[in-house]
Amino acid sequence: YLEEKLDGLTEKYDMIEGRRGIGLMQGLVCKGPVGDIINNAMEKGLILINAGVNIIRIVPPLIIEKEHVDEMVDILDKCLAEM
């Protein structure tokens, strides 16, 4: 479910080159630096980290429900739209 939602963001935003990862450990590969996106997400209550300059690393808790994935993706979507 998480991969499906992140793939949706990849299709929606040209700044995202792709998604990679296994299971809940996911990353969005972006065309440029992701520091501003991560900081914006933090201000909105979503903790993300980077993996290098251009990758947003997403590592949610091992026990997560669809509603939490939806909330996370909604916040990330808003942050990407603001860029």
N, C-alpha and C positions, 0 to 999 in steps of 0.2 A: 504494500500500500504506500509506504514511504517513497519507494523508487518511482512509482507511478505518479505521485504528486510532484516529485522533483523533476521528473521528465516533462511534466506539464509546464513548469517554470522554464525549463530549457527551451521548449518550443515557443514560449511566449516572449522571451527576451533575447534579443540579438547579442547582448553583452555576455551571455552564457554560452560557452562553446560545447559543453557536455557535462554529463554526470558520470561519476565513477564510484565504485565502492562495492562492498559486500555486506548484505544484511542491513543492519542499522548504522554501520559505519559508512557514511556517504560523503562525497565531495562534489561541489559544483566548480567546474573549471571555467574561469572567466577570462575575458580578453584583456583585462587591465587589473590594477591593484584593487583589493577588496576591503582595505582597511576602513573606508568610510561606510561601506555597507554593514560591516561587523559592528562598528560603533553605533550606527543608527539602530540596528537590531537590539543592541544592548540597552539603549535608551527606551526601547519599546518592551523590554522584559524578556528578550530572547537571547540566550547566551550562545554565541557561535565563536569559533576560533578559525584561524587561517592555517593553511598548510603551504607555506611559501607565500609569495606575493600575490598570486592570482587564484588561489583555491580557497573556497569557503568550506570548512570542515564541519560536518554535522554529525554529532554523536549523541543521540538522545538516550534516555535511560533504557535499560534492558526491558523493563516492563512499561509499556506505553500503549495507549488506546488510540483508536482512529481519531477521536475528538481532539486529542493532544497533537497528533500529526497535523490535523486540519488547522489548529490554532497556530502552530509553528510555521506552516507554509503560508498562512494568511499574513503573518507578521513579515516574513521574508519577502513575500510578494509586494507588500506596501513599501518596504525598504528599497527593493529593486526599482519600483515604479518612481520613486523619488530621485533616483540617480540620473 
